[in-house]
Amino acid sequence: MTIRWQEYIEERKDIMMGKPVFKGTRLTVQHVLEELGAGMSFEDLLENYPTLKAEHVRAALKYAAAVVSMDQSIYE
């Protein structure tokens, strides 16, 4: 199943100062990526953040890859 990060992540000036968040939440993509980088498991993320779904974590990883590769604009 291919995940399109644009379906799960948004940037709005009125939410978390415009940082990318998961749609319908105030949970930032940055926070999830930092937790993964610090060693938190996928399962622990889902357990610790009840609004987070597996698709969100996958979307965060795809988003990070898109930003790093600069093949896609992060702004629509």
CORRA-V315918 format. One record per backbone hydrogen bond with DSSP energy under -0.5 kcal/mol. CO is the residue of the C=O (numbers start at 1). NH is the residue of the N-H. Records with the same first field share a line. If there is no record, write none. Layout:
CO=NH  NH
//
This chain:
3=5
4=7
5=8  9
8=23
10=21
12=15  18
15=18
16=19
20=29  30
21=10
22=25
26=28
27=22
28=32
29=33
30=34
31=35
32=36
33=37
34=38
35=40
36=39
41=45
42=46
43=47
44=48
45=49
48=50
49=52
53=56  57
54=58
55=59
56=60
57=61
58=62
59=63
60=64
61=65
62=66
63=67
64=68
65=69
66=70  71  72
//
